[in-house]
Amino acid sequence: MATSKKKKITRKSVSLTDYLKNTPHFSWKKGNNDVLAVGTAHISARSVEDVKKVFHLYKPDLTAVELCKPRWEALIDPDRWKRLDINQVIRQKKIWLLFSSLILSAFQKKIGKEMGVEPGAEMKTAIRLAEKHTSKLALVDREIRITLARSWAQIGFFSRIWLFHLLLASLLVKGEDIQEEQIEELKSRDILEDLLASLPPKYHSIRKVILDERDEWMAESIRRELKKYRHPKSSRRKKTRLLLVAGAAHLKGIEKNLKSRKSINLNKLMNIPRRSSWVQVLYWVIPTMVIFAIGTLFYRQEVGVSTIRELAISWILTRGIGAGVGALISLSHPITIIVTIVTAPLSYFLAFTGLRLWMISSLCEVRFKKPRVEDFENIASDTESFKGFLQSLYKNRVIHLAFLIFSISMGLAVGSLLFLKIAAGIIF
């Protein structure tokens, strides 16, 4: 009788050291603390697998992710737009920060859709693994709104317009134009770093805020998380293992700051510097000088009531028509157009109370065309082509609101310049 022997099949298990040879990473040890950081691209299927594999091989006590609370909430709660109070965002003058964040998200969503990967999937995977295996989750990134606010504060008015145009241009990128090989290359650059690398030298201060400062913030946050962590009573471990999941562009900076003995002041990295733009100075100084000059000439009886009446009419018409044309170009609601025209001549004086014309007009527009959940969710799909982008300026209520604010601001600026020309002709 023939006997058959079962062949024992053994699978060679991959060690953590072997796996990390092909994965961007760094490790740092100090005392009883052991940190392993894995670099990812936020729209890479390979990054999701890296997080899964490394997590199971490393078995961390702490799982730190490159997220702040708002970004974490955005990942775990896709219906967050239903609770967004757009009126409050406008009143707090945070609308441009919201637009910037939405544009970057839409850019990642386009590429992620083509690659079949949800943006931030590797972060979501790390969160789920931490919850499943009772590894404490730590959100170690600085809040996105502070990062964007500090970035905008570093540059002047016209530079902000140019940079916002650059962000808008990213909406016209098609997902199919990005190859999978390029996505994997982002593990060594990151989307944001790639964008910042193309900026002229004068914008390097933005790179410092968006990359370098966050590297410092995350390194210090990791130190603090390790310091306050306490092993559960059931654990026999003496060492604390922390797994960091972060964009590959941050690894070098985080490692450098962890190994440095330099203390990092997080409060300093939270301050929003006051803008000292010459445009802001001109906004206040030039109209004030014109009003002062007219008052002086009237006091000296060098100009009469008719001249002042002529200047007043010019002020009302130039600013009202300029802003009104901007509102008309954006096809705003008729009442918004009327409110804009009436308020524009008064906006200079209302500014002393903290109000701006764009705030009044946008609050009025939101009353009639409030952005819907689908408007936030469809920013990426609505801007797939140049034609779609142009249509979205009027059909997508989120993009339409940005277009309205931009058009009114530009119209008001043109009207003000025209008034200065008329005033100079009358006075001199």
DRENFIVEX-166606 format. One record per residue (C-alpha): residue in one letter; x, y, z. Coordinates in Angstrom, 3 decimals, decimal comma, m for minus. Layout:
// residues N
aa = A | u = X | v = Y | w = Z;
...
This chain:
// residues 428
aa = M | u = 0,000 | v = 0,000 | w = 0,000;
aa = A | u = 1,391 | v = 3,286 | w = m1,113;
aa = T | u = 1,708 | v = 5,839 | w = 1,539;
aa = S | u = 1,324 | v = 9,500 | w = 0,750;
aa = K | u = 3,184 | v = 12,039 | w = 2,726;
aa = K | u = 1,707 | v = 15,443 | w = 3,199;
aa = K | u = 4,155 | v = 18,060 | w = 2,300;
aa = K | u = 4,364 | v = 20,688 | w = 4,984;
aa = I | u = 4,203 | v = 24,145 | w = 3,469;
aa = T | u = 5,826 | v = 26,884 | w = 5,469;
aa = R | u = 5,519 | v = 30,523 | w = 4,602;
aa = K | u = 8,450 | v = 32,666 | w = 5,337;
aa = S | u = 7,228 | v = 35,516 | w = 7,496;
aa = V | u = 8,608 | v = 38,949 | w = 6,745;
aa = S | u = 10,304 | v = 40,663 | w = 9,642;
aa = L | u = 9,705 | v = 44,310 | w = 10,448;
aa = T | u = 13,307 | v = 45,157 | w = 9,555;
aa = D | u = 13,013 | v = 43,509 | w = 6,133;
aa = Y | u = 9,682 | v = 45,163 | w = 5,370;
aa = L | u = 10,925 | v = 48,622 | w = 6,257;
aa = K | u = 13,770 | v = 48,365 | w = 3,709;
aa = N | u = 11,344 | v = 49,426 | w = 0,976;
aa = T | u = 9,291 | v = 51,828 | w = 3,078;
aa = P | u = 10,127 | v = 55,454 | w = 4,002;
aa = H | u = 10,656 | v = 55,463 | w = 7,760;
aa = F | u = 12,832 | v = 56,403 | w = 10,700;
aa = S | u = 13,191 | v = 55,081 | w = 14,238;
aa = W | u = 14,111 | v = 56,945 | w = 17,400;
aa = K | u = 14,817 | v = 55,565 | w = 20,840;
aa = K | u = 15,255 | v = 57,398 | w = 24,098;
aa = G | u = 15,101 | v = 55,730 | w = 27,491;
aa = N | u = 12,044 | v = 53,508 | w = 27,618;
aa = N | u = 10,514 | v = 55,135 | w = 24,565;
aa = D | u = 10,671 | v = 53,591 | w = 21,123;
aa = V | u = 9,308 | v = 55,560 | w = 18,130;
aa = L | u = 8,822 | v = 54,208 | w = 14,623;
aa = A | u = 7,611 | v = 56,624 | w = 11,929;
aa = V | u = 6,225 | v = 55,443 | w = 8,598;
aa = G | u = 6,106 | v = 57,850 | w = 5,643;
aa = T | u = 3,039 | v = 57,824 | w = 3,414;
aa = A | u = 1,449 | v = 59,532 | w = 0,431;
aa = H | u = m2,121 | v = 60,493 | w = 1,276;
aa = I | u = m3,577 | v = 58,999 | w = m1,919;
aa = S | u = m1,516 | v = 55,835 | w = m2,226;
aa = A | u = m2,860 | v = 52,267 | w = m2,038;
aa = R | u = 0,636 | v = 51,094 | w = m1,120;
aa = S | u = 0,639 | v = 53,430 | w = 1,892;
aa = V | u = m2,521 | v = 51,758 | w = 3,217;
aa = E | u = m0,787 | v = 48,367 | w = 3,020;
aa = D | u = 2,335 | v = 49,802 | w = 4,666;
aa = V | u = 0,304 | v = 51,016 | w = 7,639;
aa = K | u = m1,461 | v = 47,643 | w = 8,041;
aa = K | u = 1,733 | v = 45,594 | w = 7,813;
aa = V | u = 3,873 | v = 47,782 | w = 10,053;
aa = F | u = 1,118 | v = 48,066 | w = 12,665;
aa = H | u = 0,774 | v = 44,278 | w = 13,004;
aa = L | u = 4,538 | v = 43,740 | w = 13,071;
aa = Y | u = 5,331 | v = 46,586 | w = 15,461;
aa = K | u = 2,277 | v = 46,294 | w = 17,778;
aa = P | u = 2,367 | v = 49,884 | w = 19,103;
aa = D | u = 1,072 | v = 51,096 | w = 22,471;
aa = L | u = 0,484 | v = 54,525 | w = 20,953;
aa = T | u = m0,588 | v = 55,333 | w = 17,391;
aa = A | u = 0,155 | v = 58,927 | w = 16,360;
aa = V | u = m1,267 | v = 60,309 | w = 13,120;
aa = E | u = m0,580 | v = 63,470 | w = 11,112;
aa = L | u = m4,028 | v = 64,867 | w = 11,881;
aa = C | u = m5,553 | v = 67,642 | w = 13,938;
aa = K | u = m9,013 | v = 67,392 | w = 15,483;
aa = P | u = m10,902 | v = 69,093 | w = 12,570;
aa = R | u = m9,179 | v = 66,866 | w = 9,986;
aa = W | u = m9,808 | v = 63,787 | w = 12,131;
aa = E | u = m13,494 | v = 64,720 | w = 12,364;
aa = A | u = m13,582 | v = 65,220 | w = 8,589;
aa = L | u = m12,262 | v = 61,680 | w = 8,073;
aa = I | u = m14,605 | v = 59,896 | w = 10,457;
aa = D | u = m17,665 | v = 62,079 | w = 9,791;
aa = P | u = m18,441 | v = 62,511 | w = 6,064;
aa = D | u = m21,677 | v = 64,379 | w = 6,884;
aa = R | u = m19,888 | v = 67,228 | w = 8,673;
aa = W | u = m21,014 | v = 69,750 | w = 6,028;
aa = K | u = m24,584 | v = 69,397 | w = 7,284;
aa = R | u = m23,566 | v = 71,099 | w = 10,514;
aa = L | u = m21,294 | v = 73,782 | w = 9,083;
aa = D | u = m22,537 | v = 77,278 | w = 9,892;
aa = I | u = m21,373 | v = 79,193 | w = 6,822;
aa = N | u = m22,700 | v = 82,465 | w = 8,286;
aa = Q | u = m20,425 | v = 82,088 | w = 11,296;
aa = V | u = m17,440 | v = 81,317 | w = 9,051;
aa = I | u = m18,080 | v = 84,566 | w = 7,136;
aa = R | u = m18,547 | v = 86,655 | w = 10,293;
aa = Q | u = m15,298 | v = 85,299 | w = 11,761;
aa = K | u = m13,506 | v = 86,193 | w = 8,488;
aa = K | u = m12,387 | v = 82,585 | w = 8,007;
aa = I | u = m13,992 | v = 82,094 | w = 4,615;
aa = W | u = m10,696 | v = 82,184 | w = 2,677;
aa = L | u = m9,229 | v = 79,591 | w = 5,035;
aa = L | u = m12,238 | v = 77,378 | w = 4,335;
aa = F | u = m11,886 | v = 77,852 | w = 0,563;
aa = S | u = m8,156 | v = 77,020 | w = 0,671;
aa = S | u = m8,783 | v = 73,847 | w = 2,645;
aa = L | u = m11,610 | v = 72,790 | w = 0,309;
aa = I | u = m9,487 | v = 73,313 | w = m2,815;
aa = L | u = m6,626 | v = 71,194 | w = m1,470;
aa = S | u = m9,109 | v = 68,484 | w = m0,468;
aa = A | u = m10,723 | v = 68,562 | w = m3,918;
aa = F | u = m7,307 | v = 68,186 | w = m5,578;
aa = Q | u = m6,525 | v = 65,090 | w = m3,513;
aa = K | u = m10,009 | v = 63,707 | w = m4,097;
aa = K | u = m9,584 | v = 63,922 | w = m7,883;
aa = I | u = m6,324 | v = 61,995 | w = m7,874;
aa = G | u = m7,551 | v = 59,537 | w = m5,251;
aa = K | u = m10,625 | v = 58,763 | w = m7,332;
aa = E | u = m8,491 | v = 57,896 | w = m10,357;
aa = M | u = m6,201 | v = 55,688 | w = m8,253;
aa = G | u = m9,145 | v = 54,048 | w = m6,493;
aa = V | u = m7,976 | v = 55,298 | w = m3,105;
aa = E | u = m9,881 | v = 57,563 | w = m0,756;
aa = P | u = m7,753 | v = 60,570 | w = 0,295;
aa = G | u = m6,435 | v = 59,969 | w = 3,803;
aa = A | u = m7,194 | v = 56,238 | w = 3,605;
aa = E | u = m3,906 | v = 55,362 | w = 5,314;
aa = M | u = m4,804 | v = 57,670 | w = 8,229;
aa = K | u = m8,256 | v = 56,127 | w = 8,481;
aa = T | u = m6,633 | v = 52,668 | w = 8,472;
aa = A | u = m4,318 | v = 53,660 | w = 11,322;
aa = I | u = m7,288 | v = 54,994 | w = 13,325;
aa = R | u = m9,282 | v = 51,792 | w = 12,853;
aa = L | u = m6,336 | v = 49,574 | w = 13,775;
aa = A | u = m5,673 | v = 51,623 | w = 16,908;
aa = E | u = m9,315 | v = 51,279 | w = 17,993;
aa = K | u = m9,416 | v = 47,544 | w = 17,219;
aa = H | u = m6,175 | v = 46,692 | w = 19,034;
aa = T | u = m6,611 | v = 49,155 | w = 21,942;
aa = S | u = m3,630 | v = 51,244 | w = 20,938;
aa = K | u = m4,070 | v = 54,781 | w = 22,216;
aa = L | u = m4,683 | v = 57,237 | w = 19,363;
aa = A | u = m2,851 | v = 60,592 | w = 19,363;
aa = L | u = m3,607 | v = 63,487 | w = 16,999;
aa = V | u = m0,229 | v = 65,210 | w = 16,797;
aa = D | u = m0,611 | v = 67,774 | w = 14,003;
aa = R | u = m1,324 | v = 71,487 | w = 14,445;
aa = E | u = m4,881 | v = 72,593 | w = 13,660;
aa = I | u = m5,243 | v = 73,225 | w = 9,940;
aa = R | u = m6,943 | v = 76,607 | w = 10,410;
aa = I | u = m3,971 | v = 77,924 | w = 12,403;
aa = T | u = m1,533 | v = 76,674 | w = 9,754;
aa = L | u = m3,457 | v = 78,330 | w = 6,922;
aa = A | u = m3,988 | v = 81,555 | w = 8,888;
aa = R | u = m0,262 | v = 81,813 | w = 9,656;
aa = S | u = 0,502 | v = 81,125 | w = 5,989;
aa = W | u = m1,809 | v = 83,871 | w = 4,693;
aa = A | u = m0,405 | v = 86,316 | w = 7,258;
aa = Q | u = 3,108 | v = 85,858 | w = 5,833;
aa = I | u = 2,296 | v = 87,434 | w = 2,457;
aa = G | u = 0,706 | v = 90,603 | w = 1,118;
aa = F | u = m2,622 | v = 91,223 | w = m0,601;
aa = F | u = m1,517 | v = 90,687 | w = m4,207;
aa = S | u = 0,559 | v = 87,662 | w = m3,239;
aa = R | u = m2,530 | v = 86,140 | w = m1,643;
aa = I | u = m4,456 | v = 86,659 | w = m4,870;
aa = W | u = m1,646 | v = 85,052 | w = m6,888;
aa = L | u = m1,387 | v = 82,103 | w = m4,497;
aa = F | u = m5,150 | v = 81,613 | w = m4,468;
aa = H | u = m5,076 | v = 81,570 | w = m8,274;
aa = L | u = m2,435 | v = 78,836 | w = m8,040;
aa = L | u = m4,741 | v = 76,845 | w = m5,780;
aa = L | u = m7,658 | v = 77,392 | w = m8,163;
aa = A | u = m5,511 | v = 76,137 | w = m11,038;
aa = S | u = m5,068 | v = 72,852 | w = m9,161;
aa = L | u = m8,824 | v = 72,298 | w = m9,544;
aa = L | u = m8,315 | v = 72,004 | w = m13,302;
aa = V | u = m5,937 | v = 69,056 | w = m12,909;
aa = K | u = m7,569 | v = 65,856 | w = m14,136;
aa = G | u = m7,121 | v = 62,680 | w = m12,130;
aa = E | u = m6,283 | v = 60,640 | w = m15,229;
aa = D | u = m3,333 | v = 62,955 | w = m15,926;
aa = I | u = m1,581 | v = 61,640 | w = m12,807;
aa = Q | u = 0,124 | v = 58,261 | w = m13,122;
aa = E | u = 0,449 | v = 55,745 | w = m10,278;
aa = E | u = 4,241 | v = 56,050 | w = m10,425;
aa = Q | u = 3,902 | v = 59,778 | w = m9,719;
aa = I | u = 1,698 | v = 59,033 | w = m6,716;
aa = E | u = 4,379 | v = 56,773 | w = m5,253;
aa = E | u = 6,947 | v = 59,505 | w = m5,908;
aa = L | u = 4,909 | v = 61,710 | w = m3,566;
aa = K | u = 6,175 | v = 59,529 | w = m0,720;
aa = S | u = 9,414 | v = 61,418 | w = m1,027;
aa = R | u = 7,823 | v = 64,837 | w = m1,654;
aa = D | u = 4,168 | v = 65,031 | w = m0,628;
aa = I | u = 1,532 | v = 66,955 | w = m2,645;
aa = L | u = 1,867 | v = 70,069 | w = m0,525;
aa = E | u = 5,656 | v = 70,099 | w = m0,660;
aa = D | u = 5,506 | v = 69,632 | w = m4,432;
aa = L | u = 3,231 | v = 72,677 | w = m4,686;
aa = L | u = 5,444 | v = 74,756 | w = m2,379;
aa = A | u = 8,604 | v = 73,759 | w = m4,242;
aa = S | u = 7,268 | v = 75,490 | w = m7,359;
aa = L | u = 6,782 | v = 78,807 | w = m5,569;
aa = P | u = 9,224 | v = 81,709 | w = m6,062;
aa = P | u = 11,831 | v = 82,278 | w = m3,289;
aa = K | u = 9,776 | v = 85,106 | w = m1,725;
aa = Y | u = 7,157 | v = 82,518 | w = m0,709;
aa = H | u = 9,582 | v = 80,372 | w = 1,280;
aa = S | u = 8,050 | v = 81,777 | w = 4,462;
aa = I | u = 4,892 | v = 79,821 | w = 3,572;
aa = R | u = 6,905 | v = 76,616 | w = 3,270;
aa = K | u = 8,299 | v = 77,275 | w = 6,737;
aa = V | u = 4,783 | v = 77,575 | w = 8,184;
aa = I | u = 3,214 | v = 74,632 | w = 6,351;
aa = L | u = 6,100 | v = 72,160 | w = 6,591;
aa = D | u = 8,874 | v = 73,178 | w = 8,991;
aa = E | u = 6,651 | v = 74,514 | w = 11,784;
aa = R | u = 4,414 | v = 71,454 | w = 11,632;
aa = D | u = 7,476 | v = 69,204 | w = 11,858;
aa = E | u = 8,409 | v = 70,996 | w = 15,083;
aa = W | u = 4,819 | v = 70,781 | w = 16,345;
aa = M | u = 4,505 | v = 67,045 | w = 15,670;
aa = A | u = 7,890 | v = 66,254 | w = 17,236;
aa = E | u = 6,969 | v = 68,103 | w = 20,432;
aa = S | u = 3,488 | v = 66,523 | w = 20,459;
aa = I | u = 5,095 | v = 63,069 | w = 20,238;
aa = R | u = 7,370 | v = 63,869 | w = 23,171;
aa = R | u = 4,390 | v = 64,982 | w = 25,252;
aa = E | u = 2,294 | v = 61,936 | w = 24,338;
aa = L | u = 5,128 | v = 59,616 | w = 25,378;
aa = K | u = 5,630 | v = 61,494 | w = 28,637;
aa = K | u = 2,001 | v = 61,210 | w = 29,752;
aa = Y | u = 1,401 | v = 57,633 | w = 28,544;
aa = R | u = 0,943 | v = 54,969 | w = 31,206;
aa = H | u = 0,880 | v = 51,257 | w = 30,430;
aa = P | u = m2,303 | v = 49,427 | w = 31,478;
aa = K | u = m1,928 | v = 47,146 | w = 34,499;
aa = S | u = m2,353 | v = 44,058 | w = 32,326;
aa = S | u = 0,651 | v = 45,007 | w = 30,190;
aa = R | u = 4,049 | v = 43,465 | w = 30,874;
aa = R | u = 5,907 | v = 45,840 | w = 28,635;
aa = K | u = 8,542 | v = 48,096 | w = 30,064;
aa = K | u = 9,050 | v = 50,059 | w = 26,877;
aa = T | u = 6,498 | v = 52,336 | w = 25,207;
aa = R | u = 6,170 | v = 51,828 | w = 21,466;
aa = L | u = 4,781 | v = 54,692 | w = 19,410;
aa = L | u = 3,942 | v = 54,317 | w = 15,731;
aa = L | u = 3,754 | v = 57,578 | w = 13,776;
aa = V | u = 1,871 | v = 57,675 | w = 10,465;
aa = A | u = 2,750 | v = 60,886 | w = 8,609;
aa = G | u = 3,331 | v = 62,231 | w = 5,111;
aa = A | u = 6,802 | v = 61,233 | w = 3,927;
aa = A | u = 7,762 | v = 64,880 | w = 3,423;
aa = H | u = 7,609 | v = 65,369 | w = 7,200;
aa = L | u = 9,833 | v = 62,459 | w = 8,281;
aa = K | u = 13,168 | v = 64,224 | w = 7,947;
aa = G | u = 12,015 | v = 67,296 | w = 9,877;
aa = I | u = 10,261 | v = 65,346 | w = 12,643;
aa = E | u = 13,306 | v = 63,098 | w = 13,126;
aa = K | u = 15,614 | v = 66,115 | w = 13,303;
aa = N | u = 13,429 | v = 67,814 | w = 15,930;
aa = L | u = 13,013 | v = 64,642 | w = 18,003;
aa = K | u = 16,773 | v = 64,140 | w = 18,182;
aa = S | u = 17,387 | v = 67,793 | w = 18,964;
aa = R | u = 17,523 | v = 68,891 | w = 22,586;
aa = K | u = 16,036 | v = 72,244 | w = 21,656;
aa = S | u = 12,734 | v = 72,938 | w = 23,445;
aa = I | u = 9,783 | v = 73,827 | w = 21,207;
aa = N | u = 7,275 | v = 76,462 | w = 22,289;
aa = L | u = 3,865 | v = 75,337 | w = 20,952;
aa = N | u = 2,162 | v = 78,556 | w = 22,060;
aa = K | u = 4,489 | v = 80,535 | w = 19,795;
aa = L | u = 3,539 | v = 78,293 | w = 16,860;
aa = M | u = m0,158 | v = 79,019 | w = 17,499;
aa = N | u = 0,040 | v = 82,818 | w = 17,331;
aa = I | u = m1,432 | v = 84,476 | w = 14,248;
aa = P | u = 0,919 | v = 87,381 | w = 13,356;
aa = R | u = m0,712 | v = 90,690 | w = 12,592;
aa = R | u = m0,503 | v = 91,608 | w = 8,936;
aa = S | u = 1,511 | v = 94,719 | w = 8,128;
aa = S | u = 0,663 | v = 94,971 | w = 4,457;
aa = W | u = 1,255 | v = 98,240 | w = 2,621;
aa = V | u = m2,034 | v = 97,600 | w = 0,829;
aa = Q | u = m3,826 | v = 97,777 | w = 4,184;
aa = V | u = m2,013 | v = 101,034 | w = 4,898;
aa = L | u = m3,063 | v = 102,483 | w = 1,548;
aa = Y | u = m6,623 | v = 101,298 | w = 2,154;
aa = W | u = m6,863 | v = 103,553 | w = 5,192;
aa = V | u = m4,339 | v = 106,320 | w = 4,544;
aa = I | u = m5,210 | v = 107,422 | w = 0,989;
aa = P | u = m8,996 | v = 107,948 | w = 1,500;
aa = T | u = m8,238 | v = 109,634 | w = 4,843;
aa = M | u = m5,748 | v = 111,999 | w = 3,160;
aa = V | u = m8,277 | v = 112,788 | w = 0,415;
aa = I | u = m10,999 | v = 113,581 | w = 2,975;
aa = F | u = m8,527 | v = 115,660 | w = 5,021;
aa = A | u = m7,383 | v = 117,567 | w = 1,917;
aa = I | u = m10,955 | v = 118,336 | w = 0,882;
aa = G | u = m11,805 | v = 119,475 | w = 4,421;
aa = T | u = m8,733 | v = 121,740 | w = 4,512;
aa = L | u = m9,497 | v = 123,296 | w = 1,128;
aa = F | u = m13,106 | v = 123,861 | w = 2,139;
aa = Y | u = m11,991 | v = 125,486 | w = 5,407;
aa = R | u = m9,707 | v = 127,817 | w = 3,463;
aa = Q | u = m12,586 | v = 128,521 | w = 1,087;
aa = E | u = m10,512 | v = 127,290 | w = m1,877;
aa = V | u = m13,292 | v = 124,903 | w = m2,881;
aa = G | u = m17,007 | v = 125,367 | w = m2,567;
aa = V | u = m20,017 | v = 123,261 | w = m1,725;
aa = S | u = m20,462 | v = 122,349 | w = m5,395;
aa = T | u = m16,978 | v = 120,791 | w = m5,529;
aa = I | u = m17,622 | v = 118,735 | w = m2,408;
aa = R | u = m20,971 | v = 117,670 | w = m3,843;
aa = E | u = m19,212 | v = 116,604 | w = m7,051;
aa = L | u = m16,641 | v = 114,577 | w = m5,078;
aa = A | u = m19,354 | v = 112,952 | w = m2,961;
aa = I | u = m21,297 | v = 111,925 | w = m6,062;
aa = S | u = m18,072 | v = 110,534 | w = m7,609;
aa = W | u = m17,374 | v = 108,540 | w = m4,428;
aa = I | u = m20,872 | v = 107,045 | w = m4,435;
aa = L | u = m20,919 | v = 106,244 | w = m8,146;
aa = T | u = m17,395 | v = 104,838 | w = m8,572;
aa = R | u = m17,470 | v = 102,566 | w = m5,543;
aa = G | u = m21,138 | v = 101,608 | w = m5,940;
aa = I | u = m20,900 | v = 100,847 | w = m9,662;
aa = G | u = m17,508 | v = 99,100 | w = m9,315;
aa = A | u = m18,710 | v = 96,704 | w = m6,616;
aa = G | u = m22,118 | v = 96,378 | w = m8,265;
aa = V | u = m20,556 | v = 95,270 | w = m11,550;
aa = G | u = m18,575 | v = 92,680 | w = m9,628;
aa = A | u = m21,776 | v = 91,337 | w = m8,066;
aa = L | u = m23,473 | v = 91,389 | w = m11,468;
aa = I | u = m20,633 | v = 89,473 | w = m13,158;
aa = S | u = m20,999 | v = 86,715 | w = m10,572;
aa = L | u = m24,770 | v = 86,583 | w = m11,285;
aa = S | u = m25,647 | v = 87,138 | w = m7,663;
aa = H | u = m29,203 | v = 87,383 | w = m6,388;
aa = P | u = m30,808 | v = 90,742 | w = m7,376;
aa = I | u = m31,140 | v = 91,764 | w = m3,731;
aa = T | u = m27,430 | v = 90,987 | w = m3,189;
aa = I | u = m26,564 | v = 93,260 | w = m6,123;
aa = I | u = m28,716 | v = 96,086 | w = m4,705;
aa = V | u = m27,279 | v = 95,675 | w = m1,188;
aa = T | u = m23,733 | v = 95,685 | w = m2,628;
aa = I | u = m24,307 | v = 98,893 | w = m4,618;
aa = V | u = m25,915 | v = 100,696 | w = m1,650;
aa = T | u = m23,327 | v = 99,501 | w = 0,889;
aa = A | u = m20,173 | v = 100,017 | w = m1,215;
aa = P | u = m19,942 | v = 103,815 | w = m0,637;
aa = L | u = m20,378 | v = 103,251 | w = 3,108;
aa = S | u = m17,988 | v = 100,276 | w = 3,379;
aa = Y | u = m14,961 | v = 102,461 | w = 4,140;
aa = F | u = m16,692 | v = 103,852 | w = 7,234;
aa = L | u = m18,233 | v = 100,483 | w = 8,193;
aa = A | u = m14,729 | v = 99,013 | w = 8,255;
aa = F | u = m14,147 | v = 100,864 | w = 11,534;
aa = T | u = m16,759 | v = 98,552 | w = 13,083;
aa = G | u = m15,014 | v = 95,431 | w = 11,710;
aa = L | u = m17,410 | v = 94,946 | w = 8,797;
aa = R | u = m16,270 | v = 94,523 | w = 5,212;
aa = L | u = m18,288 | v = 94,827 | w = 2,024;
aa = W | u = m17,568 | v = 91,203 | w = 1,016;
aa = M | u = m18,956 | v = 90,049 | w = 4,383;
aa = I | u = m22,225 | v = 91,951 | w = 3,943;
aa = S | u = m22,672 | v = 90,825 | w = 0,333;
aa = S | u = m21,804 | v = 87,174 | w = 1,007;
aa = L | u = m24,096 | v = 86,994 | w = 4,047;
aa = C | u = m26,889 | v = 88,372 | w = 1,878;
aa = E | u = m26,128 | v = 85,870 | w = m0,924;
aa = V | u = m26,049 | v = 82,940 | w = 1,528;
aa = R | u = m29,553 | v = 83,892 | w = 2,614;
aa = F | u = m30,831 | v = 83,157 | w = m0,904;
aa = K | u = m28,275 | v = 80,600 | w = m2,130;
aa = K | u = m27,004 | v = 78,742 | w = 0,905;
aa = P | u = m24,359 | v = 76,121 | w = m0,002;
aa = R | u = m25,733 | v = 72,582 | w = 0,151;
aa = V | u = m23,950 | v = 69,412 | w = 1,275;
aa = E | u = m23,605 | v = 68,262 | w = m2,335;
aa = D | u = m21,934 | v = 71,567 | w = m3,269;
aa = F | u = m19,081 | v = 70,796 | w = m0,841;
aa = E | u = m18,863 | v = 67,175 | w = m1,927;
aa = N | u = m18,952 | v = 67,909 | w = m5,680;
aa = I | u = m16,182 | v = 70,519 | w = m5,876;
aa = A | u = m13,787 | v = 67,959 | w = m7,387;
aa = S | u = m16,254 | v = 66,538 | w = m9,938;
aa = D | u = m17,671 | v = 69,960 | w = m10,886;
aa = T | u = m14,202 | v = 71,204 | w = m11,880;
aa = E | u = m13,041 | v = 68,242 | w = m13,987;
aa = S | u = m12,688 | v = 70,452 | w = m17,080;
aa = F | u = m12,231 | v = 74,146 | w = m17,800;
aa = K | u = m15,829 | v = 74,307 | w = m19,061;
aa = G | u = m17,029 | v = 72,583 | w = m15,897;
aa = F | u = m14,978 | v = 75,008 | w = m13,809;
aa = L | u = m16,601 | v = 78,021 | w = m15,506;
aa = Q | u = m20,073 | v = 76,506 | w = m14,982;
aa = S | u = m19,273 | v = 75,787 | w = m11,319;
aa = L | u = m18,674 | v = 79,518 | w = m10,743;
aa = Y | u = m22,424 | v = 79,922 | w = m11,079;
aa = K | u = m23,897 | v = 76,486 | w = m10,308;
aa = N | u = m21,827 | v = 75,174 | w = m7,388;
aa = R | u = m22,841 | v = 77,408 | w = m4,480;
aa = V | u = m19,537 | v = 77,061 | w = m2,617;
aa = I | u = m17,422 | v = 78,037 | w = m5,636;
aa = H | u = m20,008 | v = 80,692 | w = m6,532;
aa = L | u = m19,598 | v = 82,268 | w = m3,093;
aa = A | u = m15,815 | v = 82,468 | w = m3,559;
aa = F | u = m16,340 | v = 83,971 | w = m7,027;
aa = L | u = m18,805 | v = 86,535 | w = m5,621;
aa = I | u = m16,386 | v = 87,686 | w = m2,909;
aa = F | u = m13,491 | v = 87,919 | w = m5,380;
aa = S | u = m15,555 | v = 89,812 | w = m8,010;
aa = I | u = m16,933 | v = 92,331 | w = m5,516;
aa = S | u = m13,481 | v = 92,946 | w = m3,983;
aa = M | u = m11,910 | v = 93,525 | w = m7,392;
aa = G | u = m14,808 | v = 95,753 | w = m8,510;
aa = L | u = m14,533 | v = 97,849 | w = m5,355;
aa = A | u = m10,756 | v = 98,198 | w = m5,818;
aa = V | u = m11,203 | v = 99,409 | w = m9,419;
aa = G | u = m13,927 | v = 101,847 | w = m8,320;
aa = S | u = m11,696 | v = 103,248 | w = m5,566;
aa = L | u = m8,810 | v = 103,800 | w = m7,972;
aa = L | u = m11,153 | v = 105,573 | w = m10,383;
aa = F | u = m12,387 | v = 107,842 | w = m7,583;
aa = L | u = m8,812 | v = 108,740 | w = m6,611;
aa = K | u = m8,130 | v = 109,751 | w = m10,208;
aa = I | u = m11,277 | v = 111,925 | w = m10,309;
aa = A | u = m10,530 | v = 113,445 | w = m6,894;
aa = A | u = m6,946 | v = 114,300 | w = m7,891;
aa = G | u = m8,231 | v = 116,038 | w = m11,026;
aa = I | u = m10,764 | v = 118,102 | w = m9,056;
aa = I | u = m8,447 | v = 119,041 | w = m6,177;
aa = F | u = m5,187 | v = 119,674 | w = m8,084;
